[in-house]
Structure formats: structure tokens, C-alpha cells
Amino acid sequence: MRSCLLLPVILFVAFEHLSARDHVLTIGGGYSPAGNQVSLERNVIFFEKLRSEKLADGTPHDLYFADGNSPLPDLQFRREGWEIPTANLFMGGLFGSERGLANHYRNNDLEGVRDVSSPQALERWFREEGSKLKEGDRLILYVTSHGARSSNKENKFNTKIWMWDRRTLEASRLAGFIADLPAGVSVMTVMVQCYAGGFSHLIFEENNQKKEVSKRSICGFFATVCDREAAGCTPDVNEANYDEFSSHFWAALRGRTRTGNEVAGCDYDGNGRVSFEEAHAYAILTSRNIDIPVKTSGAFLRVKSRLHSAKEEDRDLLGLETPYAEILEQAGKVDRAVLEGLTNRLGEKPAHGAFAAQKASQVMKKIRKVEEEKKGHKKRLDSARMSISRVMRNRWPDLENRHSPGAIRLLSEEKLRAEFVEAVEKHPRFEEWERLKEERARLNDRELDLSREYADWRRFVRAFENVAYAINLKRVADEGVVQAYQRLVEAEQEEFSRD
């Protein structure tokens, strides 16, 4: 009799599970046409392929992008094969800036854009649509935009998302929107903006680590730490060149890259499925950019656990001085894959985490040296530029204001344009100016290469610390904290498709 009474309850629970739905919310685009690169549009299109292939038919997808449905041009791109006219290049370099000279603008091609990307639009979505979600539903939030540092000196994690018309959404405000969702709604988010790691603290009330851990299931994956710019935004239309975090994260879950190539080898635990955690690991191991990716479990550990230090009385705690072999032995399959993959890329096996941290510091010193070299180089470049520009202004006084009708004619009329180019090229310091510009480009490339190397070492240190923090957590935290961490890990181990 008792089993008969339980049957309706079991069936009801099963029905509730089956009726749980995914809801997708995408926030994309820049703060203005000049900050709304075509790669942001392409990110949305690539994500939509994943959504349509992996989620159930009819899964709601609400998209807020740049200026919404406005017909005005809002997207920046570069035409393949198009070259900047020499006269324009010289005019920009001598009297203004060469930055952006190759850029063109058009309206975005996205379908189903709901409205302008703005804090008010997002607040309205959570109030009108988010309130309709049911217990067991999952909200997937994807942000492909620009970001800004926190303006709160007391909380460096309260970073921001740039939205259209230079409005910003702080992490603490988004935390409030999420807190108002119905009970039992889980949240999974991927964010690729600069300083995105600040949003890893959405797992705490008000995005504040001093507050309680949120009772809601929230997990997230972020392109980089809270105090570092991210890679990715580009007006380049060739997607084969894209190397930003979500390109790799979504590719791992989809099984195919943006360009249609098959993705394999990211089922690191060998269970036949690819989880969010594994997609995060794949992005770490595949990207060659300046990002230092973050996941919410790592953020949790850095608040609730600790590492061994010279002042630490408990000698049983692991720390950066713990031998690498010991950390590797105790790491889970996914963390082990990350550590071993990064070791192979770095070309040497660190004896311990402190060695890797020291290597990162050494690389950072090289970056600072290049930055100082660039300052001195800029003085020489400016000297050559000013010598040429003075002669050009004396010959064409209209150049005192490059927006004057005379200056515009200089770029518009073929004969005058040719005379201007010839005059610049015959200046005694022209070759020096060109050489210095090439040297500047090489210095920028050098700085970028070093930044990538620094990121690799910091990725290793972060993965090393994650293992040590996780093992130490059971030794320094109470059972409630340990269980909260375990729930977070379980959320990160879910799959995109819940079939």
C-alpha cells in the first residue's frame, strides 16, 4: 500500500524533471560602432549554431545586441583585400592617427535581436521573462562584449560589462537580477569581456565575497581574471584567425570549430561526454592568447580555502612549494590534463608551483622592459613625424586643420593627392619615419609574445593552485562549505545538452 502511495509522487518528480527547460540569454556587442567589432557578431552566430544543434527545439533565446534593431550602421569590420590609400595613411600618421583607417561599418546581420543592449533592457528581461522561469529550469547567459575594471576600491571583483551608448552593468547589479529569479532556477554563464573574472563572484550574494554563498546553483566560465584585459575583439572577418575564449569553449561542446573542423580529445575524464569543465580546460589548452581563464569553483576556493605558507602552522596544507609530482598525483582527470598539457606547451616541467610563479614574474619584468623601450622609441618616432608634418603644413597651410576644405581636397583630388604623397616620400626623414614605424610594430609583437608566455605560466600556476586549494578545503573549512563547493563542481561538470 505504501509503495502505491509513493508512485504518484515519483511520477510527479519525473514529470517535473522532464518539463524543466533551458532559457538562453545573450548580451553582445560594443558600446558604440567604433567598439562593436564584427567578431562579436560572429560570436553570437557561432553560439546560435551550438544552441540549435544541442538544445531542444523551441528553446527560448533572447538576444540583446549593440543598438538593437536600428537600421544605422553599428558594426566595425575590415574588407579582405582592401588596402588603405597611401595618401590617407600618410595623413593619418602625420596629422592624426593611423588607428582605424582600415575599418568599415555596416549594420549587424543578426536575426532575432530583441532590443538595444543596455542595463535597463536586461533588468526588464529579468523582471518580465526571468520571473516566468520555473524550478528546475536552467538559464544560460552568454556575454560577448567589452568590459571595464571595478570602480570600487574595496571590491576589485565588481567589474563591468560595457553596453550600448557607453552604459555599464556592474557585476553586483547583475547579481541582484539573478537573486530575484524564482527559486530552483540554475544559472550557467560564459563571459568573454575584459576583466570578466570579476563576475566569477556571482556565486556570492551581491557579487561580494564577504557575503554569504548564494543558495542558487550558479556556475560560470570567464575569459580572464578580474584585473586583466581579454583577447578576442577584432574587425577581422576571417574567423580562422579568431582565438578568443568562447571560440574554443563552444567548439569543445559542439564538437566542431567555427570553420567546421572536427574537435576531438577534450573528453578528458573518458566518460564519453564533454562537460562545461572540460570545455573550459580545452579553451585553456588550445588558445594561444593573453587570457588567464577563470571558473567559479576556482574563485570559490580562493575565498574559502587557503594555501600553505611560511607562516602557516599546519604543515599538512599544500602550497606553491608542494612538489609538482604530488599535485599531479592528487589532481582529478581534468585538472591533470590541464597541468600536463601546459607543461608540454611550456617546454619544461616545473618542480613546483613556486617555480612557475617565478617564471611568470621574470616574463613580466621583460614585458615592463619592452614597455619602457616603447616610451623611448615613441620620442624618436614623434620627432621624425613632427619634422615631416611641419614641412607639409608649410607647403599646404590648409593642413593646420585637416578637416578644412583645402585639406579634404588634398585627399580627394587625384593630382593633389599624388603631389602630397610625393612630397612626404621625398622628405629627408621619411625613411627614418618608416623604419621607426616598423620597429614599433616589432616591439608591439614582442610585447604580445611575452604576454602570451606570461599567460601560459599564470594558467599553470592557477591550475596548480586549484588542486592544492581543493585538497586543503577539507582541512580548513566546515562541512557546509565543503558541500557548497561540491555542488559547484557538480554544476561545472554538467553538459550543455540535458537530453
C-alpha positions in Angstrom: 0.0 0.0 0.0 2.8 2.4 0.9 4.6 1.8 -2.5 1.3 2.6 -4.3 1.1 5.9 -2.5 4.6 6.8 -3.4 4.1 6.1 -7.1 2.3 9.4 -8.0 5.0 11.3 -6.2 7.7 9.6 -8.2 5.9 10.2 -11.4 5.3 13.9 -10.5 9.1 14.4 -9.8 10.0 12.6 -13.0 7.5 14.8 -14.9 8.9 17.9 -13.3 12.4 16.9 -14.4 11.3 16.3 -17.9 9.4 19.6 -18.1 12.4 21.6 -17.0 13.6 23.9 -19.8 16.6 25.8 -20.8 16.4 29.5 -21.5 19.2 31.3 -23.3 20.0 34.9 -22.9 22.8 36.6 -24.9 24.3 40.0 -24.3 26.5 41.1 -27.1 28.1 44.0 -29.0 30.1 47.0 -28.1 29.5 50.4 -26.6 29.5 52.3 -30.0 30.0 51.4 -33.6 33.8 52.0 -33.2 33.7 49.5 -30.3 31.4 46.9 -31.9 33.8 44.6 -33.8 32.5 42.0 -36.3 33.9 39.3 -34.2 31.2 40.0 -31.5 28.6 39.4 -34.2 30.3 36.2 -35.3 30.5 35.0 -31.7 26.7 35.2 -31.5 26.2 33.4 -34.8 28.6 30.6 -33.7 26.9 30.2 -30.4 23.5 30.1 -32.1 24.7 27.1 -34.2 25.6 25.3 -30.9 22.2 26.2 -29.4 20.2 25.0 -32.4 22.2 21.7 -32.6 22.4 20.8 -28.9 19.4 22.2 -27.2 15.8 21.1 -27.6 13.7 22.6 -30.4 11.9 25.7 -29.2 14.4 26.6 -26.5 13.9 30.3 -26.0 16.8 32.5 -27.0 16.6 36.2 -26.2 19.3 38.4 -27.8 20.3 41.9 -26.9 23.0 43.3 -29.2 24.5 46.7 -29.7 21.9 49.2 -30.9 19.2 46.6 -31.3 17.0 46.8 -34.4 18.2 50.2 -35.5 19.0 50.3 -39.3 22.0 52.5 -38.7 25.5 51.1 -39.2 26.7 49.7 -35.8 29.3 47.1 -36.7 33.0 47.6 -37.5 34.8 45.3 -40.0 37.7 45.2 -42.4 37.3 44.3 -46.0 39.5 41.4 -47.1 42.0 42.5 -49.7 41.2 46.2 -49.3 44.3 48.5 -48.7 44.4 52.0 -47.2 45.3 54.6 -49.9 48.8 55.8 -49.3 47.7 59.5 -49.0 45.2 58.6 -46.2 47.8 56.6 -44.4 50.3 59.5 -44.5 47.6 62.0 -43.5 46.6 59.9 -40.5 50.2 59.1 -39.4 51.4 62.7 -39.7 48.4 64.7 -38.5 46.1 62.4 -36.6 46.2 58.7 -36.1 46.6 55.6 -38.2 44.3 53.7 -35.9 41.1 52.5 -37.5 41.9 53.7 -41.0 41.2 50.2 -42.4 37.8 49.9 -40.7 34.4 50.0 -42.5 31.0 50.0 -40.9 27.6 48.3 -41.6 24.5 47.3 -39.8 24.7 43.9 -38.0 23.2 40.9 -39.8 21.8 39.2 -36.7 18.3 37.8 -36.6 16.0 38.0 -33.7 17.7 40.9 -31.9 15.3 41.8 -29.1 16.4 45.3 -28.2 19.4 47.6 -27.5 22.0 46.1 -25.2 21.6 48.1 -22.1 21.3 47.7 -18.3 17.7 48.7 -18.4 16.8 46.2 -21.1 18.5 43.4 -19.1 16.7 44.5 -15.9 13.4 44.4 -17.9 14.2 40.9 -19.2 14.7 39.5 -15.7 11.6 41.2 -14.4 9.3 40.2 -17.3 10.9 36.9 -18.7 13.1 35.7 -15.9 10.2 35.8 -13.5 8.4 33.2 -15.6 11.1 30.6 -15.2 10.2 27.5 -13.2 12.0 25.4 -10.6 14.4 23.1 -12.4 14.9 25.5 -15.4 18.4 26.5 -16.4 19.3 30.0 -17.6 22.3 30.0 -19.9 23.8 33.5 -20.0 26.4 34.3 -22.7 28.1 37.7 -22.7 30.3 38.6 -25.7 31.0 42.3 -25.2 33.6 44.6 -23.8 34.4 45.1 -20.1 35.8 47.6 -17.6 37.6 47.4 -14.3 35.8 47.8 -11.0 35.5 51.4 -9.8 35.1 50.1 -6.2 38.5 50.1 -4.5 37.0 47.9 -1.8 35.9 45.2 -4.2 38.1 44.7 -7.3 35.7 41.9 -8.5 32.8 44.3 -9.1 33.8 44.7 -12.7 31.6 45.9 -15.5 30.1 45.0 -18.9 30.1 47.8 -21.5 26.8 48.1 -23.2 25.4 50.3 -26.0 25.9 54.1 -25.7 28.7 53.6 -23.1 26.5 52.4 -20.4 27.8 49.8 -18.0 26.4 47.0 -16.0 28.2 46.2 -12.7 28.6 42.6 -11.5 26.8 43.5 -8.3 23.8 44.7 -10.2 23.6 41.5 -12.3 23.9 39.6 -9.1 20.7 41.3 -7.9 18.9 40.4 -11.1 19.9 36.8 -10.7 18.9 36.8 -7.0 15.3 37.7 -8.0 14.9 34.7 -10.2 12.4 32.1 -9.0 13.8 29.5 -6.5 15.3 26.4 -8.1 16.4 28.1 -11.3 20.0 27.4 -12.0 22.4 29.7 -13.9 25.3 28.9 -16.2 27.2 31.7 -17.7 30.1 32.3 -20.1 31.6 35.7 -20.4 34.5 36.8 -22.6 34.8 40.6 -22.0 37.9 42.2 -20.5 38.1 41.8 -16.7 35.3 39.1 -16.9 36.7 37.3 -13.9 35.1 39.8 -11.6 31.8 38.1 -12.4 33.1 34.8 -11.1 31.9 36.1 -7.7 28.3 35.9 -8.7 28.4 32.8 -6.6 28.3 35.1 -3.6 25.4 37.3 -2.6 25.7 40.8 -4.3 28.9 39.5 -6.0 30.7 40.2 -2.8 33.0 37.5 -1.3 32.4 39.0 2.2 28.7 38.0 1.9 27.2 34.5 2.0 27.5 32.0 -0.7 24.4 32.1 -3.0 21.9 29.3 -2.3 21.2 29.2 -6.1 23.1 26.9 -8.3 25.4 29.3 -10.3 28.4 28.3 -12.3 30.4 30.3 -14.8 33.4 30.4 -17.1 35.3 33.6 -17.8 37.9 34.5 -20.4 40.3 36.1 -17.9 40.9 37.3 -14.4 39.3 40.4 -12.9 42.3 42.7 -13.4 43.4 41.8 -16.9 42.2 42.6 -20.4 41.0 39.7 -22.6 41.8 38.7 -26.2 39.2 38.4 -28.9 37.5 41.6 -30.2 38.6 42.2 -33.8 37.3 43.8 -37.0 38.9 40.9 -38.9 36.2 39.0 -40.9 38.3 35.8 -41.2 37.1 33.5 -38.4 40.1 31.2 -38.9 42.1 33.9 -37.1 39.8 34.1 -34.1 41.5 32.9 -30.9 39.2 34.1 -28.1 37.9 32.1 -25.2 34.4 31.2 -26.3 35.6 30.1 -29.7 37.3 27.2 -28.1 34.8 26.7 -25.2 31.8 26.4 -27.6 33.8 24.4 -30.1 34.5 21.7 -27.5 30.8 21.4 -26.6 29.7 21.4 -30.2 32.4 19.0 -31.5 33.3 21.4 -34.3 35.2 24.7 -34.7 33.9 27.9 -36.2 35.3 26.8 -39.6 33.8 23.3 -39.4 36.8 21.3 -38.3 36.1 18.4 -36.0 37.1 18.8 -32.4 38.4 15.7 -30.6 40.4 14.9 -27.5 38.6 17.1 -25.0 36.8 14.3 -23.1 39.5 14.3 -20.5 37.7 12.1 -18.0 36.9 9.5 -20.7 33.2 9.2 -19.9 32.1 9.7 -23.5 30.7 13.2 -22.9 32.1 16.8 -22.8 31.2 18.8 -19.8 31.5 22.6 -19.2 34.6 21.9 -17.0 36.2 20.0 -19.9 35.3 22.8 -22.4 37.0 25.2 -20.1 40.1 23.0 -19.9 40.1 22.7 -23.7 40.0 26.5 -24.1 43.0 26.8 -21.7 45.0 24.2 -23.6 44.0 25.3 -27.2 44.1 29.1 -27.1 47.4 30.9 -27.6 46.3 34.3 -26.4 46.8 36.6 -23.4 43.8 35.2 -21.4 44.0 33.6 -18.0 40.7 31.8 -17.9 38.7 31.5 -14.6 35.9 29.2 -13.4 33.7 29.7 -10.5 35.0 26.8 -8.5 38.5 28.3 -8.6 37.0 31.6 -7.4 35.2 29.9 -4.6 38.4 28.1 -3.4 40.4 31.3 -3.3 37.9 32.7 -0.8 37.1 29.7 1.3 40.3 27.7 1.3 44.0 28.6 1.7 47.5 27.5 0.8 50.4 26.6 3.0 52.8 29.5 3.6 55.9 30.1 5.7 53.6 31.4 8.5 51.2 28.5 8.3 51.3 26.3 11.3 49.5 23.4 9.7 52.3 21.7 7.7 49.8 19.3 6.2 48.5 22.0 3.9 49.6 22.0 0.3 51.1 25.2 -1.3 53.1 26.5 -4.2 56.2 24.8 -2.8 54.5 21.4 -2.9 56.3 19.2 -5.5 54.6 19.1 -8.9 54.5 15.3 -8.9 52.5 15.3 -5.6 50.0 17.8 -7.0 49.7 15.8 -10.3 49.1 12.6 -8.4 46.2 14.1 -6.4 44.6 16.1 -9.2 41.4 14.9 -10.9 41.5 13.8 -14.5 40.6 17.2 -16.0 43.0 19.2 -13.8 45.7 16.7 -14.6 45.1 17.1 -18.3 45.4 20.9 -18.0 48.6 20.7 -15.9 50.3 18.1 -18.3 49.1 20.0 -21.4 50.5 23.3 -20.2 53.8 21.6 -19.1 54.2 20.3 -22.7 53.5 23.7 -24.1 55.9 25.5 -21.7 58.6 23.0 -22.6 59.8 22.3 -19.1 58.4 20.6 -16.1 58.2 22.9 -13.1 59.5 21.4 -9.9 56.6 23.1 -8.0 54.2 25.9 -8.4 56.6 28.5 -7.0 58.9 27.8 -9.9 56.1 28.6 -12.3 55.1 31.8 -10.4 58.8 32.9 -10.5 58.9 32.3 -14.3 55.8 34.4 -14.7 57.4 37.2 -12.7 60.5 37.0 -14.9 58.4 37.3 -18.0 56.5 40.2 -16.6 59.9 42.0 -16.0 60.6 41.5 -19.7 57.2 43.0 -20.5 58.0 46.0 -18.4 61.3 46.4 -20.1 59.6 46.4 -23.5 57.1 49.0 -22.3 60.0 51.3 -21.3 61.7 50.7 -24.6 58.5 51.7 -26.4 58.4 55.0 -24.4 61.8 55.9 -25.6 61.0 54.8 -29.1 57.9 56.9 -29.2 60.0 60.1 -28.7 62.2 59.3 -31.7 59.1 58.4 -33.8 57.4 61.7 -32.8 60.5 63.7 -33.7 60.6 62.3 -37.2 56.8 62.7 -37.6 56.9 66.3 -36.5 59.7 67.2 -38.8 57.8 65.9 -41.8 54.5 67.4 -40.7 56.0 70.9 -40.3 57.2 70.9 -43.9 53.9 69.6 -45.2 52.0 72.3 -43.3 54.3 75.0 -44.7 53.6 73.7 -48.2 49.8 73.2 -47.7 48.7 75.6 -44.9 45.2 74.1 -45.0 46.7 71.2 -43.1 46.7 73.3 -40.0 43.2 71.9 -39.7 42.9 68.6 -41.5 39.1 69.0 -41.7 39.4 72.2 -43.7 38.1 72.1 -47.3 41.6 72.5 -48.6 42.9 69.5 -46.6 39.9 67.5 -47.8 40.7 68.4 -51.4 44.3 67.2 -50.8 42.9 63.7 -50.3 40.1 63.9 -52.8 41.7 65.3 -56.0 44.0 62.8 -57.7 46.7 65.4 -58.8 46.9 67.0 -55.3 46.9 63.5 -53.7 49.8 62.4 -55.8 51.7 65.6 -55.0 51.2 65.1 -51.3 52.4 61.5 -51.3 55.5 62.5 -53.4 56.3 65.4 -51.0 56.2 63.1 -48.0 58.3 60.4 -49.5 61.0 63.0 -50.6 61.4 64.4 -47.1 64.9 63.7 -45.7 63.5 61.9 -42.6 60.8 59.8 -44.4 62.9 56.6 -44.5 63.7 57.1 -40.8 60.0 57.6 -40.0 59.1 54.4 -41.9 61.9 52.4 -40.2 60.7 53.6 -36.8 57.1 52.6 -37.5 58.4 49.1 -38.4 60.4 49.0 -35.2 57.3 50.0 -33.3 55.4 47.1 -34.9 58.1 44.7 -33.9 58.1 46.0 -30.3 54.3 45.5 -30.2 54.7 42.0 -31.5 57.4 41.3 -28.9 55.2 42.6 -26.1 52.3 40.4 -27.3 54.5 37.3 -27.5 55.7 37.9 -23.9 52.1 38.5 -22.7 51.2 35.1 -24.2 54.1 33.5 -22.5 53.2 35.2 -19.2 49.6 33.9 -19.6 50.8 30.3 -20.0 52.8 30.4 -16.8 49.9 32.0 -14.9 47.5 29.4 -16.3 49.8 26.7 -14.9 50.0 28.5 -11.5 46.2 28.8 -11.4 45.6 25.2 -12.3 48.3 24.1 -9.7 46.7 26.3 -7.0 43.2 24.9 -7.8 44.3 21.4 -7.0 46.0 22.5 -3.8 43.1 24.7 -2.7 40.6 21.9 -3.3 42.6 19.4 -1.2 43.1 21.9 1.6 39.5 22.9 1.7 38.5 19.7 3.6 41.2 20.6 6.2 40.3 24.2 6.8 36.6 24.6 6.1 33.4 23.2 7.8 31.2 20.6 6.1 28.7 23.1 4.8 31.4 24.9 2.9 32.8 21.7 1.5 29.3 20.7 0.4 28.7 24.1 -1.3 32.0 23.6 -3.2 31.0 20.1 -4.2 27.7 21.4 -5.6 29.5 24.0 -7.6 31.9 21.3 -9.1 28.9 19.2 -10.0 27.3 22.1 -11.8 30.5 22.7 -13.7 30.5 19.0 -14.7 27.1 19.3 -16.4 26.7 19.2 -20.2 25.3 21.8 -22.5 22.6 19.4 -23.7 20.5 17.9 -20.9 18.9 15.1 -23.0 
